[in-house]
Amino acid sequence: MLKKALTIPNLLSILRILLAPLLLVAAARGLPGLFLFLFILSLVSDALDGFLARRLNQVSEWGAQLDSWGDLATYFAAPLGVWLLWPALVRQELTFILLGLGSFLLPVLLGFYKFRRLTSYHTRAARFAAVLLGIAVPLLLVGGPSWPFRFAILLFLLAELEEVAITLRLKHWQANIPSFWHCCRRPPE
């Protein structure tokens, strides 16, 4: 049973969970280079875990939940670390940062309220927005323009609203729903 659960995709999700406190340590010690390295490693492992799960036919509900816990850990540790290391940048982008965090929290809280667990839909829109944020955030942190970050946050908001719509439509928890359209096409439970 344990061997079946410890797949490469699940180990990558566990790695992301373990990287979250290391992100905070790097930030607290004032090490922006290490923080960026760990953050990018977390983003790459996030991209790889879902891809490998599908490619290796290792998709599971437990893996979807583990991936969502990795997302949750990263999405809380990274903004806090950015705030510690780049406070002026946080003040400059505060509206978009709060929009991103709020749009992430809304479906998480709604999912916990309705299903008593993380939703773990992994919609196509959420994956696309995560890829854009994974490019835009490091770019912003190294002094790049803010418009890619702001654009990615707006797309992320739309993706998270889709997750809210899925949660409101479902009667029972389900993982790995590609889109609201797919949710509507499923037979009623």
N, C-alpha and C positions, 0 to 999 in steps of 0.2 A: 504494500500500500504506500509506504513512504517513498520507495523508488519511483512509483508511478506519479507521485505528487511532485517530486523534485526533478522536474524537467528543466531543460535549458531556459525556456521562457519564464518559468516560475522563479528560477534562480536569478534571472535578470530583474524581476520585480522585487525580489528580496534584496538584491543589491541596491536598488533605488531607495528602499525603505532604510537601509543601513547608511546610505549616503546623506540622507537628510540631516542627521545630527552632525555629520562631518562638515556639511555646508555651514552650519551655524558656528562650529568651532573655528573654521577658516575665517569666517566673517568677524567673529569676536576677537580673534587674534590679529585682525587687520591684514589679512593675506588675500588681496583681490585676485592674484594670479592663480592661487590654489583654489579659491572659490570658483572662479570661472572654469577651471579644469574639471572640478567635481560636478559643477552644474552641467557642463556639456556632456560629461560622462553619463550623468543621470538622464539627460535628454536622449542620448544615443541608445542607452539601454531601454528606455521607454519605447522608442521607435522599433527597436529590434525585438522586444518580447512579443508584441502582437504579431509582427510579421512572421517570426519563427514559429509561434504557436499555430498559425494558419498553415504555414509551409510544411511543418513537421507533423501536422494533424494532431496537435497536442492542445487543442482548445478545450477548456473546461470551465465550469462555473467557478470552481475554486481559483483557477488561474485568472479569470476575469475579476474576481473580488480582490485577489492579491495585487493585480495591476492597478485597480482603483485605490487601494491603500497606498501603493507607491506614488500614485498621482497626488493623493491627499497630503502625504508627507512632504513631497517636493513642493507643492503649491503653497504650503505654509512656511517651509524653511527658506525657500528661495527669496520671497519678498522681504522676509525679516533680515536675511543676510544682505540683500541689496540695500535695505534701509540703513544697516550698520556701516556698510562700506561706501555707499554713494548717497548720503543724505540730501545733497543739493539736487541730484537727479530725481530722487523720490519726490521732493517738493515740487519740482518742475512737472513731473508726470503723475502727480497724486490723483487727479481726477480719473485718469485711465487705469491706474493701478487699482484704485478702489472699485471701479467699474468691473475690472477683471476679477478681482477677489469676490465681489458681490455676486457676479454672474456665476462664479464657480460654486459659491456657498449655497445659493438658492436651490439648485437641483439636489445638492447633497443633503441639505436639511429636509427638503420635501421627501426625498427617498427614505431618509431615516424615519420621518414621521409616518409615512404610509406603509413602508415595508420593513422597517426596523433594521435596515442595512443599506450599504452603498448601492446605488443603482447599477453601475457597471455596464452601461449600454454600449459604450465604445462606438458611437455613431460615426459615420463617415465625415460628417461636418465637424465633429469634435476632434477627430484625428487630423483633419486638414488644418483646423485652427491651431492645434497643438504644434504641428510642423511649422506653421508660420510664426508662432510665438517662439519656437525653438531657434529660429533664425533671427527674429527681430530683437529678442531680449539680449542675447550676447552682443549683437551688433550695437545696440544702444549702450550697453555697458562699456564697450571699448571706444565710445565717443562718436558713434555713427548717428545718423539722423533719427528723429523720433517718429516720423510719419509711418515707417513700417510697423513699429510697435503699436501705434494708435490704430492703424488699420487692422492688425491682427487681433487686437482687443475687441474691436467692433464685430469681427467675424466670430470670435470666441463667444461674445454675448449672444449672437444669433444661434450658435450651436448649442449653447446652454439653455436657451429658451426652447429649442427643439426637445431637449431632454426633459424639461418641465412638462411639455405637452405630452410626451410619451408616458411619463409618470402619472399624469392626470388620467390618461386613457386606460392604462393597464389596471386590471383587477388584482393580479398576482405578480410578484417579482419575476422578472426574466432578465437574463444577461445577453449581451451581444446582439443588440437590435440595431441594424444598420442605419435606419432613418425612421422618422414619423410615418412616412408612407408605408414602410415595411410593417410597422406596428399596426397600422390600420388594415393591412391586408391579412393579418393573422386571424384565424378563426376565433370567435369569442370563446372565452373560457367558461 
